[in-house]
């Protein structure tokens, strides 16, 4: 009855939860831009009967299996003529300018310049059907506003800022390369901001290209391993999926073969590699749910801050750096990594035991008191990170309420990363026997006994 409120029963709630958990999909194959894409690819020799473009509630765009794909079955075979490579660029109207330019462009920047110009040409471009289905923007860090950058984990923020600088340098190089004639005009007028256009092209190549080794040439500098693969690049990543992907020199096609198979009408996935979610966000602009490879990274700055009362800390940090032991210090849901605990065991030693430092890095045990100190220090580090994560999530919620849609998509990605980080740190604290005390209550004084084990 209208106006009367009543609480849904348990069975109704379970039905609703089940409906919400089921992935819904809508076919995109009848939309004009995908019709044009398939016609473009068919004219170049591509035939596909197994997959169709679709829109999925969990991932957005992807490819849907029209038939059950068995383990070992060929998922997709894209002819070489459909691939956009540096050979495509060098054989185009841009080739004469790139070939004469000194110093030589990298393969990545050559592809970026071509995408910028083809996007500007619109329907006059031979590659328009492909360029037209590329995302208009990305959620890679180089797109992030300063507010979004500020809520990234510290270990990610520095690399995100590096990516922003890399894109800016790419823009300068491309502009400098084409500083005369109609090519420059094409590039400069490609959008309201040439930098924005360069950023779009850079992300298109970095997030959507497949690995394909090409012979070196006299016109480009550096390893040439990029190929943009229309239609194939609609396949999304899932960490538990196994595929075999490579260019087949016999068939002259880029082929992906399924190892695990896909059920009819389900989304077909590929695997980009055993990447944690920080790397996936940095390189591809998304976070994979239930990623078994995810960890939380411990920065050198955090170590220094936690142990700032140690008078010999500078020497220990220098020793760890010289032995390449300040990288890849992590915690997972199962606890601290071996590298992190080994570094902490060394940091537990006084300077008088310098002659034992290298042995500890090689796996020598320390006394029980120093081992306990190392565990409690790991717990403190997790607690510090967890506190920072809660603060960041509060800031993200505040920014999301402001309602900027473009920034909202960026914040959603960072929020997912931070929520995963919160789960990992909470589980790690449980594994360490940790309690949610304040950090200053958790960190003990460094043992003074000059014994190692």
HUFENHU-V422681 format. One record per residue. N is the residue number from 1. PSI is psi as a letter, one per 40 degrees, with the letter a starting at -180 (none if undefined). OMEGA is omega in whole degrees, -180 to 180 (999 if undefined). BURIAL is I if it has 24 or more other ideal C-beta (glycine too) atoms within 12 Angstrom, else O. Layout:
N|PSI|OMEGA|BURIAL, N|PSI|OMEGA|BURIAL
//
This chain:
1|h|-178|O, 2|h|179|O, 3|e|179|O, 4|h|-180|O, 5|h|172|O, 6|i|-176|O, 7|h|179|O, 8|i|179|O, 9|i|-177|O, 10|d|-179|O, 11|d|179|O, 12|d|179|O, 13|d|179|O, 14|d|178|O, 15|d|-180|O, 16|d|179|O, 17|d|179|O, 18|d|179|O, 19|d|-180|O, 20|d|-177|O, 21|e|-180|O, 22|h|-180|O, 23|h|177|I, 24|i|179|O, 25|i|177|I, 26|h|179|O, 27|i|177|O, 28|e|-169|I, 29|e|-180|I, 30|e|177|O, 31|i|-172|O, 32|d|-175|O, 33|d|178|I, 34|d|173|I, 35|d|178|O, 36|d|180|I, 37|d|-177|I, 38|d|177|I, 39|d|177|O, 40|d|-178|I, 41|d|179|I, 42|d|178|O, 43|d|179|O, 44|e|172|I, 45|e|-179|O, 46|h|174|I, 47|h|-179|O, 48|h|178|I, 49|e|-176|O, 50|d|-170|I, 51|i|173|I, 52|i|178|I, 53|i|179|I, 54|i|176|I, 55|h|-174|I, 56|i|-177|I, 57|d|-177|O, 58|d|-175|O, 59|e|-170|I, 60|b|-178|O, 61|i|177|I, 62|a|178|I, 63|h|-177|I, 64|h|178|I, 65|h|177|I, 66|e|176|I, 67|i|174|O, 68|h|-180|O, 69|h|-176|I, 70|i|175|O, 71|h|-179|O, 72|e|-177|O, 73|i|178|I, 74|h|-177|I, 75|d|-178|I, 76|i|178|I, 77|h|-174|I, 78|h|-178|I, 79|i|-180|I, 80|d|-179|I, 81|e|179|O, 82|e|-176|I, 83|h|177|I, 84|h|-176|I, 85|a|177|I, 86|d|175|I, 87|d|176|I, 88|d|-177|I, 89|d|-177|I, 90|d|178|I, 91|e|-177|O, 92|a|177|I, 93|d|178|I, 94|e|-173|I, 95|d|-176|I, 96|d|-180|O, 97|d|-180|I, 98|d|-178|I, 99|d|-177|O, 100|e|-175|O, 101|h|175|I, 102|h|-4|O, 103|i|-174|O, 104|i|176|O, 105|i|172|I, 106|i|176|I, 107|d|-180|I, 108|d|-178|I, 109|d|176|I, 110|d|178|I, 111|d|178|I, 112|d|-179|I, 113|d|-180|I, 114|d|180|I, 115|d|179|I, 116|d|-178|I, 117|d|180|I, 118|d|177|I, 119|d|179|I, 120|d|-178|I, 121|d|177|I, 122|b|-175|O, 123|e|176|O, 124|e|-179|O, 125|h|174|I, 126|d|-177|O, 127|e|-179|I, 128|d|-179|I, 129|d|178|I, 130|d|-178|I, 131|d|-176|I, 132|d|-180|I, 133|e|175|I, 134|i|178|I, 135|i|179|I, 136|d|178|O, 137|i|-177|I, 138|i|177|I, 139|f|172|I, 140|i|-176|I, 141|d|-180|I, 142|e|175|I, 143|e|-172|I, 144|i|171|I, 145|i|179|I, 146|d|179|O, 147|d|179|O, 148|d|176|I, 149|d|-174|I, 150|d|-179|I, 151|e|173|I, 152|i|170|I, 153|i|-177|I, 154|d|-177|I, 155|d|-180|I, 156|d|-172|I, 157|d|-179|I, 158|d|179|O, 159|d|177|I, 160|d|177|I, 161|d|176|O, 162|d|179|O, 163|d|178|I, 164|d|179|I, 165|d|178|O, 166|d|179|I, 167|d|179|I, 168|d|178|O, 169|d|178|O, 170|d|178|I, 171|d|-179|I, 172|d|-179|O, 173|d|-179|I, 174|d|179|I, 175|d|-179|I, 176|d|-179|O, 177|d|-176|I, 178|f|-175|I, 179|e|176|O, 180|i|177|O, 181|a|-170|O, 182|e|-179|O, 183|d|178|I, 184|d|-180|O, 185|d|178|O, 186|d|-177|I, 187|d|-175|I, 188|d|-177|I, 189|e|-173|O, 190|d|176|I, 191|a|180|O, 192|d|-179|O, 193|h|177|O, 194|d|178|I, 195|d|178|I, 196|d|179|I, 197|d|177|I, 198|d|179|I, 199|d|178|I, 200|d|-179|I, 201|d|-180|I, 202|d|180|I, 203|d|178|I, 204|d|-180|I, 205|d|-175|I, 206|d|-176|I, 207|e|-170|I, 208|e|-179|I, 209|i|174|I, 210|i|179|I, 211|h|178|O, 212|h|-176|I, 213|h|179|O, 214|i|177|I, 215|i|177|O, 216|i|178|O, 217|i|-175|O, 218|e|-171|O, 219|e|-177|I, 220|i|-177|I, 221|h|176|O, 222|i|-177|O, 223|h|-178|O, 224|h|-175|I, 225|e|-175|O, 226|i|170|I, 227|h|174|I, 228|h|-171|I, 229|g|180|I, 230|i|-178|I, 231|d|178|I, 232|d|-176|I, 233|e|172|I, 234|e|178|I, 235|h|180|I, 236|i|-178|I, 237|h|168|I, 238|h|-171|I, 239|d|-178|I, 240|e|-180|O, 241|i|178|I, 242|h|176|O, 243|i|171|I, 244|h|-176|O, 245|h|177|I, 246|i|174|O, 247|h|-179|I, 248|h|-177|O, 249|e|179|O, 250|d|-179|O, 251|e|-176|O, 252|f|178|O, 253|i|171|I, 254|h|-171|I, 255|i|172|I, 256|h|-180|I, 257|h|-179|I, 258|h|175|I, 259|d|-175|O, 260|e|179|I, 261|i|179|I, 262|h|179|I, 263|i|179|O, 264|h|179|O, 265|e|175|I, 266|i|177|I, 267|h|175|I, 268|h|-178|I, 269|i|167|I, 270|i|-179|I, 271|h|-179|I, 272|e|-177|I, 273|i|-178|O, 274|g|-175|O, 275|h|171|I, 276|i|-174|I, 277|d|174|I, 278|d|180|I, 279|d|179|I, 280|d|179|I, 281|d|-179|I, 282|d|-173|I, 283|d|-174|I, 284|e|176|I, 285|f|176|I, 286|i|178|I, 287|h|-179|I, 288|h|178|I, 289|i|177|O, 290|f|-178|O, 291|h|-177|I, 292|e|-178|O, 293|e|-173|I, 294|i|178|I, 295|i|173|I, 296|h|-176|I, 297|i|179|I, 298|h|-178|I, 299|i|176|I, 300|d|180|I, 301|d|178|O, 302|d|177|I, 303|d|-178|I, 304|d|-179|O, 305|d|-179|I, 306|d|-174|I, 307|f|-173|I, 308|e|179|O, 309|e|-178|O, 310|h|-176|I, 311|d|180|O, 312|e|-175|O, 313|d|-178|I, 314|d|180|O, 315|d|-179|O, 316|d|178|I, 317|d|178|I, 318|d|180|O, 319|d|178|I, 320|d|180|I, 321|d|-180|O, 322|d|179|O, 323|e|177|O, 324|f|-176|O, 325|e|176|I, 326|e|178|I, 327|i|174|O, 328|f|172|O, 329|h|-170|I, 330|i|167|I, 331|i|176|I, 332|a|178|I, 333|d|-178|I, 334|e|179|O, 335|a|180|I, 336|i|177|I, 337|i|178|I, 338|d|-179|O, 339|d|-180|I, 340|d|-179|I, 341|d|178|I, 342|d|177|I, 343|d|-180|I, 344|d|178|I, 345|d|177|I, 346|d|-180|I, 347|e|179|I, 348|e|-175|I, 349|i|175|I, 350|i|-179|I, 351|d|180|O, 352|e|178|O, 353|f|-179|I, 354|d|-177|O, 355|e|177|O, 356|e|-174|I, 357|d|-178|I, 358|d|179|O, 359|d|178|O, 360|d|177|I, 361|d|180|I, 362|e|175|O, 363|e|179|O, 364|h|-179|O, 365|i|175|O, 366|i|-178|I, 367|i|-175|O, 368|d|-178|O, 369|d|180|O, 370|d|176|I, 371|d|178|I, 372|d|177|O, 373|d|180|I, 374|d|179|I, 375|d|-180|I, 376|d|177|I, 377|d|176|I, 378|d|179|I, 379|d|179|I, 380|d|179|I, 381|d|179|I, 382|d|-179|I, 383|d|176|I, 384|d|-180|I, 385|d|-180|I, 386|d|177|I, 387|d|178|I, 388|d|180|I, 389|d|178|I, 390|d|179|O, 391|d|-180|O, 392|d|180|I, 393|d|176|I, 394|d|179|O, 395|d|179|I, 396|d|179|I, 397|d|179|O, 398|d|180|O, 399|d|179|I, 400|d|180|O, 401|e|179|O, 402|e|166|O, 403|e|176|O, 404|h|-172|O, 405|d|-178|O, 406|d|177|O, 407|d|179|I, 408|d|178|O, 409|d|177|I, 410|d|-179|I, 411|d|179|I, 412|d|179|I, 413|d|-179|I, 414|d|178|I, 415|d|178|I, 416|d|179|I, 417|d|-179|I, 418|d|178|I, 419|d|176|I, 420|d|178|I, 421|d|178|I, 422|d|179|I, 423|d|-179|I, 424|d|-178|I, 425|d|177|I, 426|d|179|I, 427|d|179|I, 428|d|178|I, 429|d|177|I, 430|d|179|O, 431|d|179|O, 432|e|-176|I, 433|f|-173|O, 434|i|172|I, 435|i|-176|O, 436|f|175|O, 437|i|177|O, 438|i|-176|O, 439|d|-176|I, 440|d|178|O, 441|e|-174|O, 442|d|-171|I, 443|h|179|I, 444|i|172|O, 445|i|-179|O, 446|h|177|I, 447|i|-178|I, 448|e|-177|O, 449|h|-177|O, 450|f|175|O, 451|i|-179|O, 452|d|-177|I, 453|none|999|O
//
